[in-house]
């Protein structure tokens, strides 16, 4: 169950020598020397590999998660008494690396990783992590690189935490490997990894039935908590704690540091809620709102007064007391993991509409600035629409989103979207679910080339359903699923640089 991993790559030992049939003794001597060097280098390579990737052999305490309080899954804990001594870990230039592998777990779609560290005090981002996950019988995928994100004083748990890891394709995995490299003069004294499963079928149907309608002046369409709650504890949908109403002066913009264009956005929100509440120890999800790549706005933190005022979240330290926290789903920092992306035009448009609504309610100038608390004894003057990094030592919301904040402020000021609207409207296929054939309706604002692509639930391209020139107006494309098994699939319409995706269910 717990075993050493296979190497990513071993140091090559390449020797080229020519054996000549000769009676000359020097040829024999050279041959013997060459063989000796080959064996020596090979032995050195094996030792170096063994030192560079040494898996912790101690079996953790395994805890089945209580489905009444959180997502299903498992929790693994390595306590001080079973953690390795200095002979079981890799030491390079004063740094120590721990490698933890679980080869058999309950299915999970996300991992939250927390730890205690003995020794010197360090910033969270001084701890470097590599994470990968998969299923038995398949090769390990590439590592996802990340760092520590929260420090012991940032949450009631009193632990360091890395950013939430979500399986790249959103599907369930059953094994994982985590490597943590700690700074010099530090060591791991406790590690906890929660493997939680946020999957839920028929998310789209629940979401469509659970929206706040735009019957309040200027309010954009918002998916309520019931629209993404799914299999989370029913008692936490409207929790017992009393939220703290706040009068906002700013909007804080974040990114979730999760995959761009997730196939199931509601699943991502559930995974974040579970991490924030059950691992970080917060009373609720930290963000007030989240926005996906299609421009869907999700209510985050519980707020019974959502149509008129905000409640204090947990997203920007002491700036929480006077700012609404809005997170765009994705990873927008170059050089970081998961793969960096650019905010989608639909997401930026939704951000502008959401902030415009809140700022109009509170009489806030989107082009202005003002003081906001940044530590227990100080304040800082920042723009009324600011990025998390402007008040804290973090890369959030990523350079690719932070660079767009001037355009976002202008968009809120003039009441227009940051980017051009998508020149088509993709509708839900019908019937759905279906057994034989189904039809995809869509509308074009102008004549254009259109592609419709079919994807698996893992995000793999299966086939092209249609490609061709279509005129302005409404169109339909009927297709079948010959040769495919029952399950959840996604279809995407592409026109120029614009694209939209929807989910469907096929039953054989």
LUMNUBA-902363 format. One line per field, with one value per residue (C-alpha): chain; residue number from 1; y negated, x, z negated. Coordinates in Angstrom, 2 decimals. Example, Ala and Ser with C-alpha at 12.3 -4.5 7.8 and 13.67 -1.06 7.14 Angstrom:
// LUMNUBA-902363
kette = c(A:A) $
nr = c(1:2) $
north = c(4.50:1.06) $
east = c(12.30:13.67) $
up = c(-7.80:-7.14) $
This chain:
// LUMNUBA-902363
kette = c(A:A:A:A:A:A:A:A:A:A:A:A:A:A:A:A:A:A:A:A:A:A:A:A:A:A:A:A:A:A:A:A:A:A:A:A:A:A:A:A:A:A:A:A:A:A:A:A:A:A:A:A:A:A:A:A:A:A:A:A:A:A:A:A:A:A:A:A:A:A:A:A:A:A:A:A:A:A:A:A:A:A:A:A:A:A:A:A:A:A:A:A:A:A:A:A:A:A:A:A:A:A:A:A:A:A:A:A:A:A:A:A:A:A:A:A:A:A:A:A:A:A:A:A:A:A:A:A:A:A:A:A:A:A:A:A:A:A:A:A:A:A:A:A:A:A:A:A:A:A:A:A:A:A:A:A:A:A:A:A:A:A:A:A:A:A:A:A:A:A:A:A:A:A:A:A:A:A:A:A:A:A:A:A:A:A:A:A:A:A:A:A:A:A:A:A:A:A:A:A:A:A:A:A:A:A:A:A:A:A:A:A:A:A:A:A:A:A:A:A:A:A:A:A:A:A:A:A:A:A:A:A:A:A:A:A:A:A:A:A:A:A:A:A:A:A:A:A:A:A:A:A:A:A:A:A:A:A:A:A:A:A:A:A:A:A:A:A:A:A:A:A:A:A:A:A:A:A:A:A:A:A:A:A:A:A:A:A:A:A:A:A:A:A:A:A:A:A:A:A:A:A:A:A:A:A:A:A:A:A:A:A:A:A:A:A:A:A:A:A:A:A:A:A:A:A:A:A:A:A:A:A:A:A:A:A:A:A:A:A:A:A:A:A:A:A:A:A:A:A:A:A:A:A:A:A:A:A:A:A:A:A:A:A:A:A:A:A:A:A:A:A:A:A:A:A:A:A:A:A:A:A:A:A:A:A:A:A:A:A:A:A:A:A:A:A:A:A:A:A:A:A:A:A:A:A:A:A:A:A:A:A:A:A:A:A:A:A:A:A:A:A:A:A:A:A:A:A:A:A:A:A:A:A:A:A:A:A:A:A:A:A:A:A:A:A:A:A:A:A:A:A:A:A:A:A:A:A:A:A:A:A:A:A:A:A:A:A:A:A:A:A:A:A:A:A:A:A:A:A:A:A:A:A:A:A:A:A:A:A:A:A:A:A:A:A:A:A:A:A:A:A:A:A:A:A:A:A) $
nr = c(1:2:3:4:5:6:7:8:9:10:11:12:13:14:15:16:17:18:19:20:21:22:23:24:25:26:27:28:29:30:31:32:33:34:35:36:37:38:39:40:41:42:43:44:45:46:47:48:49:50:51:52:53:54:55:56:57:58:59:60:61:62:63:64:65:66:67:68:69:70:71:72:73:74:75:76:77:78:79:80:81:82:83:84:85:86:87:88:89:90:91:92:93:94:95:96:97:98:99:100:101:102:103:104:105:106:107:108:109:110:111:112:113:114:115:116:117:118:119:120:121:122:123:124:125:126:127:128:129:130:131:132:133:134:135:136:137:138:139:140:141:142:143:144:145:146:147:148:149:150:151:152:153:154:155:156:157:158:159:160:161:162:163:164:165:166:167:168:169:170:171:172:173:174:175:176:177:178:179:180:181:182:183:184:185:186:187:188:189:190:191:192:193:194:195:196:197:198:199:200:201:202:203:204:205:206:207:208:209:210:211:212:213:214:215:216:217:218:219:220:221:222:223:224:225:226:227:228:229:230:231:232:233:234:235:236:237:238:239:240:241:242:243:244:245:246:247:248:249:250:251:252:253:254:255:256:257:258:259:260:261:262:263:264:265:266:267:268:269:270:271:272:273:274:275:276:277:278:279:280:281:282:283:284:285:286:287:288:289:290:291:292:293:294:295:296:297:298:299:300:301:302:303:304:305:306:307:308:309:310:311:312:313:314:315:316:317:318:319:320:321:322:323:324:325:326:327:328:329:330:331:332:333:334:335:336:337:338:339:340:341:342:343:344:345:346:347:348:349:350:351:352:353:354:355:356:357:358:359:360:361:362:363:364:365:366:367:368:369:370:371:372:373:374:375:376:377:378:379:380:381:382:383:384:385:386:387:388:389:390:391:392:393:394:395:396:397:398:399:400:401:402:403:404:405:406:407:408:409:410:411:412:413:414:415:416:417:418:419:420:421:422:423:424:425:426:427:428:429:430:431:432:433:434:435:436:437:438:439:440:441:442:443:444:445:446:447:448:449:450:451:452:453:454:455:456:457:458:459:460:461:462:463:464:465:466:467:468:469:470:471:472:473:474:475:476:477:478:479:480:481:482:483:484:485:486:487:488:489:490:491:492:493:494:495:496:497:498:499:500:501:502:503:504:505:506:507:508) $
north = c(0.00:-2.36:-1.91:-3.79:-5.65:-5.10:-7.64:-10.57:-10.20:-8.53:-10.07:-8.55:-6.87:-6.82:-5.18:-4.64:-2.31:-0.11:3.44:4.41:8.00:7.67:9.52:6.24:6.28:2.57:3.31:5.79:3.32:0.56:2.91:3.81:0.13:-0.77:1.94:0.75:-2.85:-1.67:0.28:-2.60:-5.22:-2.93:-2.30:-6.04:-6.76:-4.26:-5.74:-9.29:-8.34:-6.58:-9.67:-12.04:-10.21:-8.45:-7.71:-7.83:-4.21:-4.85:-4.10:-7.04:-7.02:-6.80:-8.41:-7.99:-11.37:-12.02:-12.58:-14.54:-17.32:-17.30:-15.70:-11.93:-10.70:-9.90:-11.78:-10.66:-11.81:-11.33:-12.20:-13.03:-9.55:-7.86:-10.50:-9.56:-10.41:-12.20:-8.97:-8.51:-11.86:-13.60:-16.46:-18.77:-22.04:-22.16:-21.51:-18.43:-16.77:-14.43:-12.21:-10.76:-8.29:-6.66:-3.92:-3.11:-5.67:-6.29:-8.16:-11.87:-14.94:-17.20:-17.15:-19.61:-19.46:-20.89:-20.52:-21.63:-22.56:-22.43:-24.77:-28.31:-30.31:-30.64:-32.27:-29.83:-30.26:-29.05:-25.52:-23.97:-21.16:-18.81:-16.91:-14.36:-11.90:-9.19:-5.74:-2.32:-0.84:-4.20:-6.06:-9.00:-12.32:-15.35:-16.98:-20.04:-22.48:-24.75:-26.34:-26.95:-29.40:-29.89:-30.29:-28.95:-32.29:-32.52:-29.87:-28.23:-24.98:-26.44:-24.70:-25.68:-24.92:-24.67:-25.77:-23.32:-20.62:-19.57:-16.68:-18.25:-16.82:-16.93:-13.14:-10.83:-9.51:-6.88:-7.38:-10.35:-11.41:-14.56:-15.88:-18.71:-20.48:-22.44:-25.34:-24.95:-24.34:-23.07:-19.69:-18.32:-17.29:-16.58:-16.19:-15.84:-15.19:-15.14:-13.38:-14.51:-13.67:-16.61:-14.86:-15.04:-14.07:-16.41:-19.60:-21.61:-20.78:-21.74:-24.96:-26.04:-25.67:-27.56:-31.03:-34.41:-36.18:-39.68:-41.26:-43.71:-46.84:-46.08:-42.67:-40.13:-36.52:-34.67:-30.94:-30.52:-28.22:-25.62:-25.62:-24.25:-22.69:-19.15:-16.48:-18.85:-18.70:-19.96:-21.66:-23.93:-25.33:-27.88:-27.59:-28.47:-31.22:-34.83:-36.51:-39.93:-42.57:-45.06:-48.33:-47.83:-50.46:-48.16:-45.04:-42.52:-40.46:-36.94:-33.84:-30.35:-28.84:-25.92:-24.68:-27.09:-26.22:-23.49:-21.02:-21.30:-24.67:-23.73:-20.84:-23.29:-25.52:-22.51:-21.48:-24.98:-25.13:-21.79:-22.92:-26.30:-24.95:-21.50:-21.93:-25.63:-25.78:-28.79:-29.06:-29.13:-29.49:-32.55:-34.28:-36.22:-35.36:-33.14:-33.47:-30.72:-30.99:-31.09:-34.12:-32.22:-33.97:-31.75:-32.97:-31.96:-32.80:-32.51:-35.85:-36.12:-39.79:-39.17:-41.44:-44.50:-44.16:-42.10:-40.00:-39.72:-36.96:-35.40:-36.27:-39.22:-39.33:-42.48:-43.96:-41.53:-44.01:-46.48:-44.61:-42.13:-39.19:-37.99:-35.07:-34.17:-30.44:-29.75:-30.26:-33.56:-33.81:-33.07:-30.42:-28.84:-25.68:-24.63:-25.81:-29.59:-31.07:-34.38:-35.44:-34.70:-37.61:-36.19:-36.04:-39.62:-40.80:-39.08:-40.65:-44.12:-43.55:-42.18:-45.00:-47.62:-46.35:-46.41:-49.76:-51.38:-50.16:-51.64:-54.80:-53.78:-55.41:-52.59:-54.97:-56.16:-54.91:-54.77:-53.45:-49.87:-47.86:-45.77:-44.72:-44.99:-48.47:-50.03:-50.99:-51.37:-53.53:-51.32:-51.58:-50.73:-47.72:-46.06:-42.75:-40.57:-41.18:-44.92:-44.34:-41.09:-39.26:-36.99:-36.64:-36.55:-37.29:-36.50:-38.93:-38.16:-39.25:-41.99:-43.71:-44.00:-45.83:-49.30:-48.06:-46.52:-49.82:-51.66:-49.04:-49.48:-53.26:-53.40:-50.36:-48.39:-45.00:-44.79:-42.58:-42.14:-40.02:-36.49:-36.63:-33.51:-31.80:-28.07:-26.32:-23.05:-19.99:-18.24:-15.72:-15.48:-12.82:-10.93:-7.38:-7.63:-11.09:-14.61:-18.13:-21.12:-24.51:-27.71:-31.24:-33.37:-37.16:-37.06:-34.62:-32.69:-29.41:-27.09:-24.00:-21.75:-19.41:-16.45:-15.80:-13.07:-13.86:-13.82:-16.60:-14.41:-15.30:-12.45:-13.72:-16.74:-16.86:-19.67:-22.08:-24.57:-28.02:-29.09:-32.28:-34.71:-33.43:-30.20:-26.78:-23.20:-20.22:-16.68:-13.94:-10.40:-8.73:-5.51:-3.47:-5.41:-4.21:-5.76:-8.69:-12.43:-14.26:-17.89:-19.70:-22.96:-25.48:-27.44:-30.49:-32.44:-33.20:-32.64:-29.37:-28.01:-24.56:-22.64:-19.24:-16.39:-12.85:-9.85:-6.65:-3.58) $
east = c(0.00:2.83:5.75:8.61:7.88:9.39:11.89:10.94:14.33:17.55:20.95:22.24:25.62:26.76:30.00:31.09:33.97:35.15:36.30:39.02:40.05:43.72:46.49:47.75:47.65:46.79:43.50:42.58:43.56:41.49:38.51:38.77:39.05:36.01:33.91:35.03:34.00:30.64:29.85:31.00:28.88:25.84:26.18:26.56:23.43:21.41:22.61:21.88:18.38:17.69:18.75:16.74:13.43:13.01:9.42:8.44:7.86:5.77:2.08:-0.12:-3.15:-6.11:-9.43:-12.66:-14.32:-17.66:-20.13:-22.37:-19.81:-17.86:-17.26:-16.69:-13.11:-10.17:-7.77:-4.17:-2.03:1.67:2.49:5.86:6.43:6.16:7.90:11.40:14.72:17.42:18.54:15.19:14.93:16.84:19.13:20.51:22.27:20.71:17.16:15.16:12.59:9.83:8.01:4.64:2.79:-0.61:-1.21:-4.78:-7.29:-11.00:-11.79:-10.96:-11.06:-8.94:-6.15:-5.61:-2.15:-1.24:1.78:3.62:7.28:9.89:12.85:13.10:9.99:9.48:7.11:4.65:6.06:9.49:8.04:8.03:5.67:5.19:1.91:0.61:-2.27:-3.75:-5.29:-3.60:-2.26:-1.51:1.79:2.18:1.33:3.59:4.14:2.13:4.46:3.19:4.27:2.91:0.01:-1.27:0.84:-0.07:-1.55:-3.83:-6.34:-7.65:-5.93:-2.54:-0.90:0.88:-1.29:-0.48:-2.88:-5.71:-4.80:-7.63:-7.24:-6.40:-9.42:-11.85:-12.24:-11.76:-8.27:-7.28:-3.55:-1.28:2.26:3.30:6.84:7.52:10.88:11.36:13.80:17.14:17.00:13.41:11.70:8.17:6.68:3.14:1.50:-2.16:-3.53:-7.27:-8.42:-12.02:-14.49:-16.60:-18.26:-22.00:-24.07:-26.66:-25.01:-26.33:-29.96:-29.59:-27.84:-30.53:-33.23:-31.36:-30.52:-31.20:-33.19:-32.30:-35.36:-33.26:-32.01:-28.84:-28.27:-26.64:-27.79:-26.19:-26.18:-27.24:-25.48:-28.18:-27.09:-23.62:-24.08:-24.70:-23.58:-22.19:-23.77:-27.36:-27.06:-24.28:-26.21:-27.72:-25.30:-26.10:-23.50:-24.62:-22.73:-21.23:-22.74:-20.20:-20.31:-17.82:-15.46:-13.48:-13.65:-10.81:-10.07:-8.59:-7.87:-8.52:-5.24:-7.18:-7.36:-8.61:-11.89:-12.96:-15.51:-17.61:-17.48:-19.92:-17.60:-14.70:-16.73:-17.64:-13.99:-12.95:-15.71:-14.60:-10.96:-11.71:-14.10:-12.86:-9.12:-8.34:-10.91:-12.87:-16.60:-17.48:-15.98:-13.74:-14.90:-18.15:-18.49:-16.77:-16.90:-16.13:-14.77:-18.29:-19.19:-21.36:-21.43:-21.65:-22.61:-19.83:-20.13:-23.55:-25.36:-29.09:-28.97:-27.24:-29.54:-28.69:-25.41:-22.25:-20.93:-17.35:-15.47:-12.02:-9.97:-7.61:-6.58:-7.57:-8.92:-11.85:-13.61:-14.40:-14.11:-16.14:-14.00:-14.49:-12.47:-12.15:-11.68:-8.33:-4.59:-3.32:0.25:2.97:5.45:3.12:1.01:-1.54:-0.91:-1.20:-4.11:-5.73:-9.08:-11.91:-13.91:-17.15:-15.60:-14.34:-17.75:-19.40:-16.86:-17.65:-21.41:-21.07:-18.83:-20.99:-24.05:-22.35:-20.62:-23.87:-25.56:-22.80:-21.98:-18.34:-16.21:-14.57:-11.79:-11.10:-8.98:-9.22:-7.62:-8.20:-6.85:-3.81:-2.56:-3.82:-2.38:-2.21:-4.01:-3.04:-4.40:-5.33:-7.68:-11.29:-10.92:-7.66:-5.88:-5.10:-1.38:-1.91:-2.55:-0.68:2.52:1.01:0.96:-2.87:-4.76:-1.92:-0.18:-2.45:-5.52:-3.87:-2.73:-6.39:-7.55:-7.32:-9.61:-11.96:-12.16:-12.95:-15.56:-17.31:-17.13:-18.81:-21.02:-19.60:-17.88:-14.09:-14.08:-16.24:-19.33:-19.35:-20.95:-23.08:-25.35:-24.94:-28.03:-28.51:-28.85:-32.21:-33.27:-30.88:-30.25:-30.69:-30.38:-29.94:-29.61:-29.67:-29.72:-27.52:-29.18:-27.15:-27.46:-24.90:-24.78:-23.02:-21.85:-18.82:-16.93:-18.23:-16.76:-18.59:-16.29:-17.22:-15.14:-15.06:-15.68:-11.86:-11.53:-10.14:-11.27:-13.38:-14.51:-15.51:-19.30:-19.42:-17.16:-18.31:-19.56:-22.90:-24.88:-26.39:-29.34:-30.46:-29.04:-29.28:-26.95:-28.21:-25.71:-25.46:-23.06:-22.38:-19.60:-19.51:-20.42:-22.97:-21.81:-21.28:-19.84:-19.16:-19.70:-17.99:-18.86:-15.93:-16.27:-13.08:-11.46:-14.70:-15.88:-18.54:-19.05:-22.00:-22.53:-24.80:-25.65:-25.76:-27.58:-27.23) $
up = c(0.00:-0.80:1.54:3.09:6.29:9.69:10.93:13.13:14.80:13.82:14.39:17.61:17.60:21.20:22.10:25.63:26.19:28.97:28.39:30.77:31.21:30.51:28.81:27.46:23.65:23.57:25.32:22.60:19.88:21.50:21.72:18.03:17.07:19.19:17.54:14.10:14.90:16.25:13.08:10.86:12.64:12.68:8.94:8.31:10.37:8.34:5.06:6.22:7.38:4.10:2.18:4.36:4.07:0.75:-0.24:-3.91:-4.90:-8.02:-7.57:-8.56:-10.76:-8.38:-9.29:-7.34:-6.94:-8.61:-5.79:-8.17:-8.42:-5.16:-1.77:-1.64:-1.55:-3.81:-6.03:-6.50:-9.43:-10.09:-13.71:-15.20:-16.61:-13.20:-11.11:-9.91:-11.46:-9.51:-7.82:-6.06:-4.33:-1.57:-2.57:0.09:-0.71:-4.16:-2.92:-3.82:-1.53:-2.66:-0.16:-1.15:1.05:0.71:3.26:2.27:1.07:1.18:4.44:4.26:6.47:4.26:1.67:-1.17:-2.74:-6.15:-8.42:-11.54:-11.37:-14.11:-14.09:-12.77:-11.88:-8.12:-5.67:-4.14:-0.63:-1.79:-1.84:1.65:2.63:5.56:5.91:8.39:8.39:10.55:10.65:10.33:13.53:15.14:15.17:12.84:14.53:14.34:10.97:9.98:8.21:5.46:2.18:-1.27:-1.23:-4.79:-7.92:-11.39:-12.45:-9.40:-10.48:-13.66:-12.66:-13.63:-10.65:-7.48:-4.43:-0.76:1.95:2.56:5.09:7.42:9.85:13.24:15.05:12.13:12.14:9.16:8.39:5.83:5.29:4.74:3.98:2.12:1.72:-0.75:-0.87:-4.07:-4.59:-6.31:-10.08:-9.91:-9.95:-9.66:-13.01:-11.79:-8.39:-7.45:-3.96:-3.33:-0.16:0.46:3.23:4.45:7.39:7.87:10.88:12.39:11.13:14.06:13.27:9.61:10.58:13.05:10.39:7.68:8.93:7.44:10.13:11.23:9.62:7.62:9.33:11.27:9.68:11.99:12.03:9.11:8.39:4.78:2.31:2.94:6.58:5.83:2.40:3.64:1.16:-1.45:-4.95:-4.73:-8.11:-6.86:-3.88:-6.25:-9.19:-12.78:-13.14:-12.68:-9.82:-10.46:-8.18:-6.86:-4.95:-2.14:-0.78:1.53:3.70:3.37:6.49:6.18:8.23:6.88:8.19:9.65:13.23:15.87:17.59:15.11:16.55:13.37:11.62:8.84:7.92:7.57:5.24:3.06:2.89:1.79:-0.85:-2.32:-2.42:-3.99:-6.64:-7.60:-7.11:-7.55:-10.34:-9.09:-9.77:-6.05:-2.60:-2.57:0.62:0.86:4.55:7.12:10.93:13.44:16.99:18.46:16.36:13.87:10.52:7.42:3.97:1.60:-2.10:-3.72:-3.53:-4.32:-3.24:0.09:2.12:0.04:-1.85:-2.31:-5.18:-6.35:-4.59:-5.04:-1.97:-2.54:-6.20:-8.04:-4.81:-5.21:-7.49:-4.70:-1.39:0.62:1.76:5.35:6.75:10.42:10.93:12.53:12.21:13.64:12.34:14.97:13.91:11.34:11.32:12.48:16.04:16.25:18.19:19.02:17.53:19.96:21.37:19.94:16.47:16.70:17.88:14.90:12.53:13.89:13.52:9.99:8.75:10.50:8.65:5.24:5.81:6.97:3.79:1.62:3.59:4.20:6.90:8.94:10.02:6.48:3.62:-0.15:-3.30:-4.36:-7.33:-6.42:-9.85:-13.43:-13.89:-10.44:-7.26:-3.62:-0.82:2.14:5.15:4.37:6.70:5.66:6.00:3.00:3.54:2.98:-0.74:-1.41:-0.52:2.13:5.92:5.91:8.17:10.56:12.88:15.85:13.87:11.82:15.02:16.10:12.96:14.61:17.41:14.84:12.94:16.17:17.08:13.74:14.10:17.52:17.01:19.93:20.05:20.17:23.24:26.31:25.77:27.15:30.63:30.14:27.64:26.97:25.56:23.69:25.91:26.02:25.00:22.07:20.81:24.11:25.46:29.24:30.74:29.34:30.78:29.91:30.58:30.92:32.26:34.12:34.20:37.56:40.21:38.96:38.97:36.26:34.61:32.14:30.22:27.98:24.83:22.20:18.54:18.14:20.71:23.51:27.03:28.46:31.84:33.87:34.15:36.70:38.56:41.16:42.09:40.63:41.18:38.73:36.70:35.05:35.90:34.65:34.95:34.38:33.55:32.18:29.74:31.64:30.08:26.81:23.33:20.99:18.91:18.64:21.65:22.60:25.87:26.82:29.51:30.95:33.17:33.80:30.44:28.52:27.00:24.65:23.12:21.68:20.07:21.20:20.08:22.46:21.44:23.66) $
